[in-house]
Amino acid sequence: MNELFAGLIAGVFGMAYLVYGKRQSKFAPMISGVLLCVYPYFIDSLVWLCVIGAVLLVVPFVTDY
């Protein structure tokens, strides 16, 4: 159940990043948003869901693309 909730939260943030990146024509938020929407389908562990999600949430803030 926790994995489902974490995947749902990742998908919501992913969609927001994707829309933001598309409107601002920024590459890093678009790619991060797509990955946030897709990666929960391939990861089963709650710990890895949270770790990978946190990394993908931070990527647009530390890159200049």
PDB file of N, CA, C and O in Angstrom:
ATOM      1  N   MET A   1       0.823  -1.200   0.000  1.00  0.00           N
ATOM      2  CA  MET A   1       0.000   0.000   0.000  1.00  0.00           C
ATOM      3  C   MET A   1       0.868   1.265   0.000  1.00  0.00           C
ATOM      4  O   MET A   1       0.552   2.243  -0.677  1.00  0.00           O
ATOM      5  N   ASN A   2       1.955   1.235   0.760  1.00  0.00           N
ATOM      6  CA  ASN A   2       2.839   2.404   0.818  1.00  0.00           C
ATOM      7  C   ASN A   2       3.513   2.669  -0.516  1.00  0.00           C
ATOM      8  O   ASN A   2       3.719   3.821  -0.899  1.00  0.00           O
ATOM      9  N   GLU A   3       3.862   1.585  -1.232  1.00  0.00           N
ATOM     10  CA  GLU A   3       4.491   1.741  -2.542  1.00  0.00           C
ATOM     11  C   GLU A   3       3.531   2.403  -3.528  1.00  0.00           C
ATOM     12  O   GLU A   3       3.940   3.221  -4.352  1.00  0.00           O
ATOM     13  N   LEU A   4       2.264   2.045  -3.436  1.00  0.00           N
ATOM     14  CA  LEU A   4       1.253   2.641  -4.304  1.00  0.00           C
ATOM     15  C   LEU A   4       1.120   4.137  -4.035  1.00  0.00           C
ATOM     16  O   LEU A   4       1.034   4.934  -4.970  1.00  0.00           O
ATOM     17  N   PHE A   5       1.102   4.513  -2.774  1.00  0.00           N
ATOM     18  CA  PHE A   5       0.994   5.931  -2.416  1.00  0.00           C
ATOM     19  C   PHE A   5       2.226   6.718  -2.852  1.00  0.00           C
ATOM     20  O   PHE A   5       2.108   7.839  -3.349  1.00  0.00           O
ATOM     21  N   ALA A   6       3.415   6.126  -2.665  1.00  0.00           N
ATOM     22  CA  ALA A   6       4.654   6.796  -3.088  1.00  0.00           C
ATOM     23  C   ALA A   6       4.677   6.956  -4.604  1.00  0.00           C
ATOM     24  O   ALA A   6       5.120   7.987  -5.109  1.00  0.00           O
ATOM     25  N   GLY A   7       4.207   5.949  -5.333  1.00  0.00           N
ATOM     26  CA  GLY A   7       4.132   6.048  -6.792  1.00  0.00           C
ATOM     27  C   GLY A   7       3.149   7.106  -7.244  1.00  0.00           C
ATOM     28  O   GLY A   7       3.389   7.800  -8.232  1.00  0.00           O
ATOM     29  N   LEU A   8       2.043   7.235  -6.528  1.00  0.00           N
ATOM     30  CA  LEU A   8       1.055   8.261  -6.847  1.00  0.00           C
ATOM     31  C   LEU A   8       1.633   9.661  -6.645  1.00  0.00           C
ATOM     32  O   LEU A   8       1.443  10.542  -7.484  1.00  0.00           O
ATOM     33  N   ILE A   9       2.324   9.861  -5.554  1.00  0.00           N
ATOM     34  CA  ILE A   9       2.947  11.158  -5.278  1.00  0.00           C
ATOM     35  C   ILE A   9       4.014  11.468  -6.324  1.00  0.00           C
ATOM     36  O   ILE A   9       4.114  12.603  -6.790  1.00  0.00           O
ATOM     37  N   ALA A  10       4.804  10.473  -6.693  1.00  0.00           N
ATOM     38  CA  ALA A  10       5.832  10.677  -7.720  1.00  0.00           C
ATOM     39  C   ALA A  10       5.189  11.053  -9.046  1.00  0.00           C
ATOM     40  O   ALA A  10       5.700  11.918  -9.757  1.00  0.00           O
ATOM     41  N   GLY A  11       4.090  10.424  -9.383  1.00  0.00           N
ATOM     42  CA  GLY A  11       3.393  10.734 -10.626  1.00  0.00           C
ATOM     43  C   GLY A  11       2.832  12.146 -10.650  1.00  0.00           C
ATOM     44  O   GLY A  11       2.868  12.816 -11.683  1.00  0.00           O
ATOM     45  N   VAL A  12       2.320  12.594  -9.529  1.00  0.00           N
ATOM     46  CA  VAL A  12       1.777  13.958  -9.443  1.00  0.00           C
ATOM     47  C   VAL A  12       2.888  14.987  -9.631  1.00  0.00           C
ATOM     48  O   VAL A  12       2.735  15.943 -10.391  1.00  0.00           O
ATOM     49  N   PHE A  13       4.004  14.788  -8.937  1.00  0.00           N
ATOM     50  CA  PHE A  13       5.132  15.704  -9.111  1.00  0.00           C
ATOM     51  C   PHE A  13       5.708  15.600 -10.517  1.00  0.00           C
ATOM     52  O   PHE A  13       6.129  16.603 -11.093  1.00  0.00           O
ATOM     53  N   GLY A  14       5.729  14.406 -11.064  1.00  0.00           N
ATOM     54  CA  GLY A  14       6.233  14.221 -12.414  1.00  0.00           C
ATOM     55  C   GLY A  14       5.411  14.973 -13.441  1.00  0.00           C
ATOM     56  O   GLY A  14       5.963  15.596 -14.348  1.00  0.00           O
ATOM     57  N   MET A  15       4.105  14.920 -13.306  1.00  0.00           N
ATOM     58  CA  MET A  15       3.242  15.643 -14.235  1.00  0.00           C
ATOM     59  C   MET A  15       3.433  17.156 -14.089  1.00  0.00           C
ATOM     60  O   MET A  15       3.432  17.884 -15.082  1.00  0.00           O
ATOM     61  N   ALA A  16       3.595  17.616 -12.864  1.00  0.00           N
ATOM     62  CA  ALA A  16       3.828  19.048 -12.644  1.00  0.00           C
ATOM     63  C   ALA A  16       5.161  19.485 -13.253  1.00  0.00           C
ATOM     64  O   ALA A  16       5.235  20.539 -13.884  1.00  0.00           O
ATOM     65  N   TYR A  17       6.211  18.686 -13.070  1.00  0.00           N
ATOM     66  CA  TYR A  17       7.509  19.008 -13.658  1.00  0.00           C
ATOM     67  C   TYR A  17       7.439  18.988 -15.179  1.00  0.00           C
ATOM     68  O   TYR A  17       8.039  19.831 -15.846  1.00  0.00           O
ATOM     69  N   LEU A  18       6.708  18.027 -15.721  1.00  0.00           N
ATOM     70  CA  LEU A  18       6.587  17.922 -17.170  1.00  0.00           C
ATOM     71  C   LEU A  18       5.885  19.142 -17.755  1.00  0.00           C
ATOM     72  O   LEU A  18       6.340  19.691 -18.758  1.00  0.00           O
ATOM     73  N   VAL A  19       4.805  19.566 -17.154  1.00  0.00           N
ATOM     74  CA  VAL A  19       4.073  20.747 -17.634  1.00  0.00           C
ATOM     75  C   VAL A  19       4.925  22.006 -17.476  1.00  0.00           C
ATOM     76  O   VAL A  19       4.974  22.840 -18.380  1.00  0.00           O
ATOM     77  N   TYR A  20       5.591  22.144 -16.342  1.00  0.00           N
ATOM     78  CA  TYR A  20       6.458  23.305 -16.124  1.00  0.00           C
ATOM     79  C   TYR A  20       7.591  23.353 -17.147  1.00  0.00           C
ATOM     80  O   TYR A  20       7.864  24.401 -17.733  1.00  0.00           O
ATOM     81  N   GLY A  21       8.246  22.213 -17.356  1.00  0.00           N
ATOM     82  CA  GLY A  21       9.352  22.166 -18.300  1.00  0.00           C
ATOM     83  C   GLY A  21       8.917  22.455 -19.723  1.00  0.00           C
ATOM     84  O   GLY A  21       9.644  23.092 -20.486  1.00  0.00           O
ATOM     85  N   LYS A  22       7.745  21.994 -20.076  1.00  0.00           N
ATOM     86  CA  LYS A  22       7.248  22.240 -21.434  1.00  0.00           C
ATOM     87  C   LYS A  22       6.893  23.714 -21.638  1.00  0.00           C
ATOM     88  O   LYS A  22       7.184  24.287 -22.688  1.00  0.00           O
ATOM     89  N   ARG A  23       6.273  24.316 -20.645  1.00  0.00           N
ATOM     90  CA  ARG A  23       5.895  25.734 -20.768  1.00  0.00           C
ATOM     91  C   ARG A  23       7.100  26.664 -20.745  1.00  0.00           C
ATOM     92  O   ARG A  23       7.111  27.694 -21.421  1.00  0.00           O
ATOM     93  N   GLN A  24       8.105  26.304 -19.974  1.00  0.00           N
ATOM     94  CA  GLN A  24       9.298  27.149 -19.870  1.00  0.00           C
ATOM     95  C   GLN A  24      10.385  26.752 -20.869  1.00  0.00           C
ATOM     96  O   GLN A  24      11.434  27.393 -20.926  1.00  0.00           O
ATOM     97  N   SER A  25      10.147  25.719 -21.643  1.00  0.00           N
ATOM     98  CA  SER A  25      11.115  25.180 -22.607  1.00  0.00           C
ATOM     99  C   SER A  25      12.431  24.807 -21.930  1.00  0.00           C
ATOM    100  O   SER A  25      13.513  25.128 -22.424  1.00  0.00           O
ATOM    101  N   LYS A  26      12.320  24.131 -20.803  1.00  0.00           N
ATOM    102  CA  LYS A  26      13.493  23.674 -20.061  1.00  0.00           C
ATOM    103  C   LYS A  26      13.566  22.156 -20.145  1.00  0.00           C
ATOM    104  O   LYS A  26      12.587  21.450 -19.902  1.00  0.00           O
ATOM    105  N   PHE A  27      14.751  21.678 -20.494  1.00  0.00           N
ATOM    106  CA  PHE A  27      14.947  20.265 -20.765  1.00  0.00           C
ATOM    107  C   PHE A  27      14.963  19.412 -19.489  1.00  0.00           C
ATOM    108  O   PHE A  27      14.331  18.357 -19.459  1.00  0.00           O
ATOM    109  N   ALA A  28      15.665  19.842 -18.444  1.00  0.00           N
ATOM    110  CA  ALA A  28      15.822  19.044 -17.221  1.00  0.00           C
ATOM    111  C   ALA A  28      14.491  18.770 -16.521  1.00  0.00           C
ATOM    112  O   ALA A  28      14.254  17.624 -16.139  1.00  0.00           O
ATOM    113  N   PRO A  29      13.611  19.754 -16.330  1.00  0.00           N
ATOM    114  CA  PRO A  29      12.326  19.432 -15.694  1.00  0.00           C
ATOM    115  C   PRO A  29      11.456  18.495 -16.536  1.00  0.00           C
ATOM    116  O   PRO A  29      10.716  17.680 -15.985  1.00  0.00           O
ATOM    117  N   MET A  30      11.538  18.606 -17.859  1.00  0.00           N
ATOM    118  CA  MET A  30      10.736  17.710 -18.701  1.00  0.00           C
ATOM    119  C   MET A  30      11.199  16.267 -18.557  1.00  0.00           C
ATOM    120  O   MET A  30      10.378  15.368 -18.374  1.00  0.00           O
ATOM    121  N   ILE A  31      12.497  16.040 -18.637  1.00  0.00           N
ATOM    122  CA  ILE A  31      13.025  14.678 -18.513  1.00  0.00           C
ATOM    123  C   ILE A  31      12.780  14.134 -17.108  1.00  0.00           C
ATOM    124  O   ILE A  31      12.398  12.976 -16.940  1.00  0.00           O
ATOM    125  N   SER A  32      13.000  14.968 -16.115  1.00  0.00           N
ATOM    126  CA  SER A  32      12.760  14.553 -14.736  1.00  0.00           C
ATOM    127  C   SER A  32      11.287  14.214 -14.520  1.00  0.00           C
ATOM    128  O   SER A  32      10.965  13.251 -13.824  1.00  0.00           O
ATOM    129  N   GLY A  33      10.402  14.997 -15.109  1.00  0.00           N
ATOM    130  CA  GLY A  33       8.974  14.727 -14.992  1.00  0.00           C
ATOM    131  C   GLY A  33       8.571  13.416 -15.632  1.00  0.00           C
ATOM    132  O   GLY A  33       7.775  12.668 -15.065  1.00  0.00           O
ATOM    133  N   VAL A  34       9.106  13.128 -16.799  1.00  0.00           N
ATOM    134  CA  VAL A  34       8.809  11.853 -17.458  1.00  0.00           C
ATOM    135  C   VAL A  34       9.319  10.692 -16.615  1.00  0.00           C
ATOM    136  O   VAL A  34       8.618   9.698 -16.422  1.00  0.00           O
ATOM    137  N   LEU A  35      10.538  10.825 -16.116  1.00  0.00           N
ATOM    138  CA  LEU A  35      11.101   9.758 -15.294  1.00  0.00           C
ATOM    139  C   LEU A  35      10.333   9.575 -13.984  1.00  0.00           C
ATOM    140  O   LEU A  35      10.173   8.448 -13.515  1.00  0.00           O
ATOM    141  N   LEU A  36       9.859  10.667 -13.393  1.00  0.00           N
ATOM    142  CA  LEU A  36       9.061  10.554 -12.178  1.00  0.00           C
ATOM    143  C   LEU A  36       7.734   9.841 -12.435  1.00  0.00           C
ATOM    144  O   LEU A  36       7.219   9.154 -11.553  1.00  0.00           O
ATOM    145  N   CYS A  37       7.188   9.996 -13.613  1.00  0.00           N
ATOM    146  CA  CYS A  37       5.933   9.317 -13.948  1.00  0.00           C
ATOM    147  C   CYS A  37       6.142   7.837 -14.253  1.00  0.00           C
ATOM    148  O   CYS A  37       5.233   7.031 -14.049  1.00  0.00           O
ATOM    149  N   VAL A  38       7.322   7.472 -14.737  1.00  0.00           N
ATOM    150  CA  VAL A  38       7.543   6.114 -15.231  1.00  0.00           C
ATOM    151  C   VAL A  38       8.236   5.200 -14.219  1.00  0.00           C
ATOM    152  O   VAL A  38       7.905   4.017 -14.141  1.00  0.00           O
ATOM    153  N   TYR A  39       9.179   5.718 -13.449  1.00  0.00           N
ATOM    154  CA  TYR A  39       9.999   4.832 -12.627  1.00  0.00           C
ATOM    155  C   TYR A  39       9.229   4.022 -11.579  1.00  0.00           C
ATOM    156  O   TYR A  39       9.690   2.925 -11.262  1.00  0.00           O
ATOM    157  N   PRO A  40       8.108   4.458 -11.019  1.00  0.00           N
ATOM    158  CA  PRO A  40       7.426   3.613 -10.027  1.00  0.00           C
ATOM    159  C   PRO A  40       6.929   2.275 -10.586  1.00  0.00           C
ATOM    160  O   PRO A  40       6.670   1.350  -9.816  1.00  0.00           O
ATOM    161  N   TYR A  41       6.794   2.162 -11.883  1.00  0.00           N
ATOM    162  CA  TYR A  41       6.360   0.900 -12.469  1.00  0.00           C
ATOM    163  C   TYR A  41       7.455  -0.162 -12.403  1.00  0.00           C
ATOM    164  O   TYR A  41       7.155  -1.353 -12.483  1.00  0.00           O
ATOM    165  N   PHE A  42       8.700   0.239 -12.262  1.00  0.00           N
ATOM    166  CA  PHE A  42       9.813  -0.694 -12.318  1.00  0.00           C
ATOM    167  C   PHE A  42      10.477  -0.953 -10.971  1.00  0.00           C
ATOM    168  O   PHE A  42      11.296  -1.866 -10.866  1.00  0.00           O
ATOM    169  N   ILE A  43      10.153  -0.182  -9.947  1.00  0.00           N
ATOM    170  CA  ILE A  43      10.793  -0.307  -8.639  1.00  0.00           C
ATOM    171  C   ILE A  43       9.764  -0.847  -7.637  1.00  0.00           C
ATOM    172  O   ILE A  43       8.645  -0.343  -7.552  1.00  0.00           O
ATOM    173  N   ASP A  44      10.159  -1.881  -6.881  1.00  0.00           N
ATOM    174  CA  ASP A  44       9.243  -2.499  -5.916  1.00  0.00           C
ATOM    175  C   ASP A  44       9.487  -2.069  -4.475  1.00  0.00           C
ATOM    176  O   ASP A  44       8.567  -2.107  -3.658  1.00  0.00           O
ATOM    177  N   SER A  45      10.691  -1.668  -4.156  1.00  0.00           N
ATOM    178  CA  SER A  45      11.053  -1.341  -2.787  1.00  0.00           C
ATOM    179  C   SER A  45      10.649   0.095  -2.439  1.00  0.00           C
ATOM    180  O   SER A  45      10.885   1.021  -3.216  1.00  0.00           O
ATOM    181  N   LEU A  46      10.049   0.264  -1.284  1.00  0.00           N
ATOM    182  CA  LEU A  46       9.638   1.595  -0.836  1.00  0.00           C
ATOM    183  C   LEU A  46      10.846   2.500  -0.614  1.00  0.00           C
ATOM    184  O   LEU A  46      10.792   3.693  -0.916  1.00  0.00           O
ATOM    185  N   VAL A  47      11.931   1.942  -0.089  1.00  0.00           N
ATOM    186  CA  VAL A  47      13.130   2.735   0.164  1.00  0.00           C
ATOM    187  C   VAL A  47      13.686   3.277  -1.151  1.00  0.00           C
ATOM    188  O   VAL A  47      14.016   4.459  -1.239  1.00  0.00           O
ATOM    189  N   TRP A  48      13.794   2.419  -2.181  1.00  0.00           N
ATOM    190  CA  TRP A  48      14.325   2.858  -3.467  1.00  0.00           C
ATOM    191  C   TRP A  48      13.370   3.807  -4.169  1.00  0.00           C
ATOM    192  O   TRP A  48      13.812   4.709  -4.880  1.00  0.00           O
ATOM    193  N   LEU A  49      12.071   3.624  -3.984  1.00  0.00           N
ATOM    194  CA  LEU A  49      11.106   4.575  -4.547  1.00  0.00           C
ATOM    195  C   LEU A  49      11.359   5.973  -3.991  1.00  0.00           C
ATOM    196  O   LEU A  49      11.361   6.952  -4.737  1.00  0.00           O
ATOM    197  N   CYS A  50      11.570   6.059  -2.693  1.00  0.00           N
ATOM    198  CA  CYS A  50      11.790   7.359  -2.059  1.00  0.00           C
ATOM    199  C   CYS A  50      13.141   7.957  -2.437  1.00  0.00           C
ATOM    200  O   CYS A  50      13.238   9.161  -2.677  1.00  0.00           O
ATOM    201  N   VAL A  51      14.180   7.133  -2.493  1.00  0.00           N
ATOM    202  CA  VAL A  51      15.521   7.637  -2.822  1.00  0.00           C
ATOM    203  C   VAL A  51      15.569   8.145  -4.263  1.00  0.00           C
ATOM    204  O   VAL A  51      16.031   9.258  -4.516  1.00  0.00           O
ATOM    205  N   ILE A  52      15.099   7.339  -5.192  1.00  0.00           N
ATOM    206  CA  ILE A  52      15.124   7.741  -6.603  1.00  0.00           C
ATOM    207  C   ILE A  52      14.208   8.938  -6.824  1.00  0.00           C
ATOM    208  O   ILE A  52      14.555   9.848  -7.577  1.00  0.00           O
ATOM    209  N   GLY A  53      13.053   8.950  -6.186  1.00  0.00           N
ATOM    210  CA  GLY A  53      12.139  10.084  -6.305  1.00  0.00           C
ATOM    211  C   GLY A  53      12.753  11.371  -5.791  1.00  0.00           C
ATOM    212  O   GLY A  53      12.596  12.423  -6.409  1.00  0.00           O
ATOM    213  N   ALA A  54      13.453  11.299  -4.664  1.00  0.00           N
ATOM    214  CA  ALA A  54      14.088  12.497  -4.118  1.00  0.00           C
ATOM    215  C   ALA A  54      15.175  13.017  -5.054  1.00  0.00           C
ATOM    216  O   ALA A  54      15.308  14.226  -5.244  1.00  0.00           O
ATOM    217  N   VAL A  55      15.948  12.111  -5.636  1.00  0.00           N
ATOM    218  CA  VAL A  55      16.998  12.524  -6.571  1.00  0.00           C
ATOM    219  C   VAL A  55      16.376  13.183  -7.798  1.00  0.00           C
ATOM    220  O   VAL A  55      16.847  14.227  -8.250  1.00  0.00           O
ATOM    221  N   LEU A  56      15.323  12.577  -8.334  1.00  0.00           N
ATOM    222  CA  LEU A  56      14.680  13.153  -9.520  1.00  0.00           C
ATOM    223  C   LEU A  56      13.988  14.483  -9.221  1.00  0.00           C
ATOM    224  O   LEU A  56      13.866  15.325 -10.110  1.00  0.00           O
ATOM    225  N   LEU A  57      13.539  14.680  -7.996  1.00  0.00           N
ATOM    226  CA  LEU A  57      12.937  15.962  -7.632  1.00  0.00           C
ATOM    227  C   LEU A  57      13.974  17.074  -7.527  1.00  0.00           C
ATOM    228  O   LEU A  57      13.650  18.239  -7.760  1.00  0.00           O
ATOM    229  N   VAL A  58      15.209  16.740  -7.181  1.00  0.00           N
ATOM    230  CA  VAL A  58      16.260  17.731  -6.982  1.00  0.00           C
ATOM    231  C   VAL A  58      16.978  18.082  -8.285  1.00  0.00           C
ATOM    232  O   VAL A  58      17.501  19.188  -8.422  1.00  0.00           O
ATOM    233  N   VAL A  59      17.007  17.159  -9.235  1.00  0.00           N
ATOM    234  CA  VAL A  59      17.778  17.345 -10.468  1.00  0.00           C
ATOM    235  C   VAL A  59      17.487  18.669 -11.179  1.00  0.00           C
ATOM    236  O   VAL A  59      18.447  19.336 -11.566  1.00  0.00           O
ATOM    237  N   PRO A  60      16.241  19.102 -11.380  1.00  0.00           N
ATOM    238  CA  PRO A  60      16.022  20.364 -12.086  1.00  0.00           C
ATOM    239  C   PRO A  60      16.582  21.594 -11.366  1.00  0.00           C
ATOM    240  O   PRO A  60      16.840  22.618 -11.999  1.00  0.00           O
ATOM    241  N   PHE A  61      16.768  21.498 -10.054  1.00  0.00           N
ATOM    242  CA  PHE A  61      17.278  22.639  -9.306  1.00  0.00           C
ATOM    243  C   PHE A  61      18.794  22.748  -9.338  1.00  0.00           C
ATOM    244  O   PHE A  61      19.345  23.822  -9.099  1.00  0.00           O
ATOM    245  N   VAL A  62      19.471  21.644  -9.633  1.00  0.00           N
ATOM    246  CA  VAL A  62      20.938  21.664  -9.629  1.00  0.00           C
ATOM    247  C   VAL A  62      21.526  21.691 -11.035  1.00  0.00           C
ATOM    248  O   VAL A  62      22.741  21.819 -11.187  1.00  0.00           O
ATOM    249  N   THR A  63      20.704  21.574 -12.050  1.00  0.00           N
ATOM    250  CA  THR A  63      21.192  21.648 -13.437  1.00  0.00           C
ATOM    251  C   THR A  63      20.745  22.964 -14.066  1.00  0.00           C
ATOM    252  O   THR A  63      19.792  23.594 -13.609  1.00  0.00           O
ATOM    253  N   ASP A  64      21.442  23.363 -15.109  1.00  0.00           N
ATOM    254  CA  ASP A  64      21.123  24.618 -15.779  1.00  0.00           C
ATOM    255  C   ASP A  64      20.452  24.409 -17.139  1.00  0.00           C
ATOM    256  O   ASP A  64      20.315  25.354 -17.915  1.00  0.00           O
ATOM    257  N   TYR A  65      20.036  23.180 -17.426  1.00  0.00           N
ATOM    258  CA  TYR A  65      19.468  22.896 -18.740  1.00  0.00           C
ATOM    259  C   TYR A  65      18.018  23.226 -18.799  1.00  0.00           C
ATOM    260  O   TYR A  65      17.386  23.046 -19.839  1.00  0.00           O
TER     261      TYR A  65
END
